[in-house]
Amino acid sequence: MDLDGRKSSIMTHFADLRVKIFADGADRAIMLDMYAKPHIKGLTTNPTLMAKAGILDYEGFAREVLEHVTDKPLSLEVFSDEIEEMEREALKVASWGPNVYVKIPITNTRRESTCGLVRRLAGRGVKVNVTAITTLTQVRDIVLNLEPEVPSNISVFAGRIADTGVDPLPIMSAAVAMAAVNPKTEIIWASPRELLNIVQAEAVGCQIITVTHDILKKLPTLGYDLDSYSLDTVRMFRADAVAAGFRI
């Protein structure tokens, strides 16, 4: 198959995906670049990514991004460890734009559940993205506190589950089934580790997967012919050896 044919095959495979890809990051330039791409359906960020990016003015950064990101979902997280203060922050963040989803951690640092907070926010029409979830019990508890007619996300950290040696696929599949009672609730495959996770998220019915820039750079290889990939690898090894002047 020639190069143009391989690219056409890759793009056809990519276009067939039902799972929505959300770009995860905190670099403003990269976020806006991702936003402009049709295959990126939304954006997410979190305090850790923002701190690594050197962001000091959270509200200023968020509002600046929202000046450009107007027609795709953007998830922004609260910071407080106190439930009451989380609620104040959530209502403020939600007011920044109709496409904002407010990220609420499943508990605070003292393991105090935020289910009651999620119920109150959903009752006021706030779109929430409940985050840092790793168990089906947590998924069940959140589903019970959402409003069926208010759009919401449940971020299940499949990558972190896998980091413990537990297969996340049965958990993600069950989470999708649990959330199905709420027609406007979408399960997010969070913390992916590799491009394969996009295919896995698709297979178990996740509506969304958040993907970091490092993984997004690999999207052109999705569906790539393995024989061709083998040859590319051989060529890379050869070119690097020649460039380095290696001799045996």
C-alpha angles and dihedrals in degrees: 000000000000123000095259090051092051091050091049090051092049094049092047090053091047093049090054093063115115096189111094117235116221118191112233118205149090105231104113096210093049092045092054091045090052091045090058093056114094094218091059106084100181146349136239136184138173139200093263093054091045093050091050089051090055096244112164103169105058098179093043091050093047095047092047091053091046090056086070103026100067108137105038128066117267120192117210123181134226118233109202123107091207116086094219092050091046088059093053091048093047094053091049094048091047090055092062094079145342091244094056120115112195113224112222119184114233090241138000121248090277092059091251108154120243093203092109090050091049090051092052094046094046088048088058092050097256113153106230134193106200107207145189092043119157106158137060090232088062091048091051093049093050094046089055091056100047127097109242093219097047116084113244143165131217112202111207110189099225093167093056090046089054090048088066092055094257120129106241096197098084090045093050092047092050091046091055090051092049093051093048090088087072108060094201097046116101127194116226121208096218132191097023116191102196144008090263087071090070090058091045093049089051092049095054094044102253108165095211140023123192111219129191122225092254091060094039088061087064095057093101088066093058106121092001116160108262095216089054090047089053091053091047089055093050090050091050093052091048094048093048092048091051093045091051092049093232119180132184 
